[in-house]
Amino acid sequence: LYNVYETLLKVDAKGDFQPLLAKSWTQSDDGLSYTFTLEPNAKFASGTVLDATAVKTSLDRIIGDSKSLATLKAQLAAIGTVTASDATTLVITLRHRDNDLLYFLAQTAGIVYDPSKLSTLDVTPAGSGPFVFSAWNQGDSLSLGRNANYWGTPTKFDKASFKYYADANAENAALSSGDLDLITNDQAPQSLGQFKDTSRFTILDGTTMAEVVMGFNHSRAVFKDIRVRQAINYAINRKELLQTVADGHGLLIGSMVPPTDPWYEDLSNTYPYDPQKARSLLAEAGHSSDLNLALRVPTLPYATAAATFVTSALKDVGITVTVDQLDFPARWIDEVLTKSNYDMTIVGHVEGRDITKWADPDYYWHYDNAEFRTLIEQAQTGPSDEQVGFMKKAAELLATDAAADFLYLLANLVVTRADLSGVAQNLTSDSFDLTTISSKDF
C-alpha cells in the first residue's frame, strides 16, 4: 500500500488525507456522492493508462465480492454505484451517508489494481506505485524494485527489501551490524539502549492504530454484571503493566481510539488503579473469593507478558486466573475469534477505526449495547460536522461501561540509520510508506 499499490487519496503520518491518484475531490451537500478528479498522467507500472474506468473496475471488484474480500467489502458497503463520467472524473454514489468512506478509500479497500492483471494478483501484484514487486521468499523477505514508468515523483531508492524476523533480538543485532537500514516496529523495547548512539541511529517513538485490549466475553454470565468488569479495570495498574511489558513505550488510552483519530481524548483515568475498590465491587457482585476465569492469549510476546501481570494483579483482589497460551494466528483465531471459547483474552487490534467492531454483537466480544450502536450509526450516517461529537460519546461510553480493559496502545518504535530521513513517526494506515524516505547520500 502506497509503495506498489496506490489509492485515490492517502493518510499521512498525522492522520490527515492527502491527494494521490485523485488530485482533488468534492462531496455533495447531502453527503451522498463524491466526485474525484484524477491525475491525468497516472498510469500503471505496465504502462497502461490509469483512468476512471480502471478505478471503477477495482472498486466494483471489492463491492461485488461475496466472500473472499468480505472485510474490505464491508468497509465499502455504503457505496451504491461507481461511475466513470470521463477519463479523469469518477463519481461514487452512496446508498446512505458514510463519514468514514474517505478513510477506507485511502486503505486497502481503496487500492486501484491494473485491470489487465486481476487474474494473477496472488502471485504478481500489479499497481501504479513508485515500486514494483520483485520477489517474495515466504517467511524470510519481500523485495521491491523501482518502477521505471512511475507517473509521479520517483522514489529515492532503486530497491527495497523487507526482511522478517521471528526473534526481535536477532533483528536488533542485524541493524547494529549494518545488515538492516531500519527496523519498522521494534519488538524488543527493553533493548533500545543499544541504539542510543545518535551518530549511528535514530529512534522514533510514535503511535500506532493497535489497541491492546483485554477483552471480556460478554456472552458469559459473569461479564453481564458491570461491577465485575469495573472491578477488573480497577484491579490492574496499567501504567505499571506498560512499564513491565513494553519498557514504558506506548500510550494509555482507556478506550478504542488512537490519538491520530479526530475524536481522540484521553480516557485512561476512567478507572484508576484502586484494588480496594475492586474488592468492594466484587463483593457487591457476590464474588468475594470464588471467581475463576480463563485467560486465553495468543503466543505473542506482549500478550503473554501482559497475561502474567494480569494474573498477579487479579489474584490480589481475589480472582483466580488460568492462562492458556494459544498458537497465533491459527489456534487463537479458531478458539477465541471464531468459537468464542474463552472468558478473557489479550490481543492488539491493529485495524484503523476499529471502534465500530463494538457495534456488532456477533463479534467475538459479544458486546450488546443499543446506545453504543446508535451513537456509531449517528456518527457514520449523520451530518459530517457532527461525527466527531458522536464518536467521542461512543468512546466515552465504551470506557465508562467497562466494555473491556483497554490496556494500552502499542508504540510505533522505529529505529533507523542516522542518515535516513522522512520515516513517519506514527503508523496511521496499513502501509509502511517508503515513498517519503530519503538519505543524506541523495
PyMOL commands that set and color helices and strands:
alter all, ss='L'
color gray80, all
select helices_A, chain A and resi 52-64+70-75+101-105+108-110+115-120+168-176+189-195+221-224+226-235+238-246+275-284+301-315+330-338+354-359+370-381+384-400
alter helices_A, ss='H'
color red, helices_A
select strands_A, chain A and resi 9-11+17-19+22-27+33-38+79-86+89-94+131-137+141-146+159-163+182-183+201-216+291-298+319-326+344-349+404-417+420-421+438-439
alter strands_A, ss='S'
color yellow, strands_A
deselect
rebuild
show_as cartoon
